[in-house]
């Protein structure tokens, strides 16, 4: 079983949170509605469900923790 790199508890999952920002414009040009939308990622993190500490910011690292392969 995998262990949290912070608290060393046995874990079988990580809590994932990702934040995205969406922005855009909408306008009328020659009686036609035009929209333009963009999004950007502002952050991703994976937390231990036992100690609630962030243990990874990349999915590959999170997967290696859960596989017990992380030596971090």
C-alpha positions as CSV (number, residue, x, y, z in Angstrom):
1,X,0.0,0.0,0.0
2,X,1.1,3.6,-0.7
3,X,2.2,6.0,2.1
4,X,1.8,9.7,2.3
5,X,5.2,11.4,1.9
6,X,4.3,13.8,4.7
7,X,2.5,11.9,7.5
8,X,3.5,8.4,6.4
9,X,-0.1,7.1,6.8
10,X,-1.2,4.3,4.5
11,X,-3.3,5.8,1.7
12,X,-5.2,4.5,-1.3
13,X,-6.2,7.8,-2.8
14,X,-5.3,11.5,-3.0
15,X,-7.7,14.4,-3.0
16,X,-7.4,16.3,-6.3
17,X,-8.3,20.0,-6.9
18,X,-7.8,22.0,-10.1
19,X,-8.6,25.6,-10.6
20,X,-9.4,27.1,-14.0
21,X,-10.3,30.6,-15.0
22,X,-12.7,31.2,-17.9
23,X,-12.9,34.6,-19.5
24,X,-14.3,36.0,-22.7
25,X,-16.2,38.6,-24.6
26,X,-19.6,38.8,-26.2
27,X,-20.4,41.5,-28.7
28,X,-22.8,42.4,-31.5
29,X,-21.3,43.2,-34.9
30,X,-23.6,43.9,-37.8
31,X,-26.5,42.4,-35.9
32,X,-24.6,39.2,-35.3
33,X,-23.6,38.0,-31.9
34,X,-20.0,37.0,-31.6
35,X,-18.3,35.4,-28.6
36,X,-14.7,34.7,-27.8
37,X,-13.9,32.5,-24.8
38,X,-10.5,31.5,-23.2
39,X,-9.6,29.4,-20.2
40,X,-6.4,29.0,-18.3
41,X,-5.3,26.6,-15.6
42,X,-4.2,28.4,-12.5
43,X,-3.2,25.4,-10.3
44,X,-3.5,21.7,-9.6
45,X,-2.7,20.0,-6.4
46,X,-3.1,16.6,-4.8
47,X,-3.6,16.4,-1.0
48,X,-3.3,13.5,1.4
49,X,-6.7,12.5,2.7
50,X,-5.4,11.9,6.2
51,X,-3.2,15.0,6.9
52,X,-4.7,17.3,4.3
53,X,-1.2,18.4,3.2
54,X,-0.4,19.0,-0.5
55,X,1.9,16.2,-1.6
56,X,2.0,16.7,-5.4
57,X,1.3,19.3,-8.1
58,X,1.7,17.0,-11.1
59,X,-0.4,14.0,-11.9
60,X,2.7,11.8,-12.7
61,X,4.0,12.4,-9.2
62,X,0.6,11.7,-7.6
63,X,0.4,8.4,-9.5
64,X,3.9,7.4,-8.4
65,X,3.0,8.1,-4.8
66,X,-0.1,5.9,-5.1
67,X,1.9,3.1,-6.7
68,X,4.4,3.3,-3.9
69,X,7.2,4.3,-6.3
70,X,7.8,7.9,-5.0
71,X,11.2,8.4,-3.4
72,X,10.9,12.1,-3.1
